[in-house]
Amino acid sequence: MTDPNEQLTRIVGIIARIGELAAVQPGQDFYDAGFVSVKALPLLMELEDQFGVTIPDERFINARTASDLDQLVRSLHQQ
């Protein structure tokens, strides 16, 4: 990606769409914003499909903001 913010923007949009949330800020805990755990698996699968990574469950569980997920995806691309 050429724009370093593009991935984060896409992740925010994915969280909002799957979680059916009006808005999510990059540093906001999306569960506090109304995201429900039943939507976690669809979110995980969408992120893996969109960014071509396999996200370990234990790392995904600890990522509670879009910024956390952005960093996680970036770290997986570097491996």
Secondary structure, 3 states (H helix, E strand, C coil): CCCHHHHHHHHHHHHHHHHCCCCCCCCCECCCCCCCHHHHHHHHHHHHHHHCCCCCHHHHHHCCEHHHHHHHHHHHHHC
